[in-house]
Amino acid sequence: MASEIISFVDAFSGAGGLTIGLSKAGMTPLLSFDNDPRAIATLRANPEHIQHKTMQVDATELVPDGLLSEIGMKAGELDVLVGGPPCQGFSVQRIGKSFDARNDLVIVFGQLVEQTLPRLFLMENVPGLTGRRGRPILDMFLENMSKAGYLVHSAILDAQDYGVPQRRRRLILVGERNNGVINRFQFPEPDSTRRITVRDTIGKLPETPLDCTDHPMYPRHRRDRLSEVNKQRLAALEQSQGRQHLPSHLLADCHQVDSKVIGHRNVYGRMPWDDVAPTITARFDSFTRGQFGHPDQLRSISVYEGALIQTFPEDYTFVGTKVEAARQVGNAVPPRLGKALGKSLVQSLTPVGHQ
């Protein structure tokens, strides 16, 4: 581990998953900011894990020079700028027009890079950024970063390869500023040990109270009130099964067409015990939205269980309603993936002979 302080700013920080991971890798956070008041409230509700400055602010308000003012630095002094601009506009599951105002935030992130000129930047997004909807924005971002003097590395990483009990493929872009010594960054090697499973992660938790209240020892560990038909649907499914395994009389009207035609085959599904979970999304709190049913209990997984599958600390607090908390969990970078990336960032910034 490097002895020098390696500073970073987390833009579009959300509930702090990436910040936690980078901090565990030995990096020093200076500022986390997001425009979501609930996410910032969550950061501030966890002083054991988040002890640096946090701000609720729209990223556009920090362009052209506001970010440097907030961290009290000059251009070129920050070590690393990281961020995950909202990715819903690039999602392959998105239906409708290609334009989404959130897409522009990728360019705003680039403007923050141009303002601060960090030694490295890291941007996380969905693989859909390389597809039809996202490619024009990505090409513009890469062109801007090249003009600003950055060599950009890219890879699609799967969180399950880094100790996260979940399939979660994400596009990672890392830019190195050309200061005469470039091309040192290397993406972390996948962990060759066995996959961490759902059972490993939540298998020892007690059952949620039947009255739909929080478990007294585990905040946010509660069950939803399910309709009778949804109880019947879950009862009809085994582990790893989804709506295509339901008998026709239990299918919703919109699912009477074969899943091969309309997709969404894993909605109304159950997780497996002895494999990784599916991607935890912003609506993982409802098994009607994906394979988010508990492996053998008659309920969706709880927000607490989802946070553990995302590898948040066991004592991490999420502020807001159940839906707001689930959104924060589902949109986060898994801290364990963040730690793996952080180690690679630290290694690339540590002078040879001091590693």
Secondary structure as UniProt FT lines:
FT   STRAND          7..11
FT   TURN            14..15
FT   HELIX           17..24
FT   TURN            25..26
FT   STRAND          28..34
FT   HELIX           37..44
FT   TURN            47..49
FT   STRAND          53..56
FT   HELIX           59..62
FT   TURN            63..65
FT   HELIX           66..71
FT   TURN            75..76
FT   STRAND          80..83
FT   HELIX           88..90
FT   TURN            92..93
FT   HELIX           101..103
FT   HELIX           104..116
FT   STRAND          120..125
FT   HELIX           127..130
FT   TURN            132..134
FT   HELIX           135..147
FT   TURN            148..149
FT   STRAND          150..158
FT   HELIX           159..162
FT   STRAND          169..177
FT   HELIX           198..202
FT   TURN            203..204
FT   TURN            210..211
FT   TURN            216..217
FT   TURN            219..220
FT   HELIX           228..235
FT   TURN            239..240
FT   HELIX           243..245
FT   HELIX           248..250
FT   HELIX           253..255
FT   HELIX           259..262
FT   TURN            265..266
FT   TURN            282..285
FT   HELIX           287..289
FT   HELIX           303..309
FT   TURN            310..311
FT   TURN            314..315
FT   HELIX           322..331
FT   HELIX           335..349
FT   TURN            352..353
//
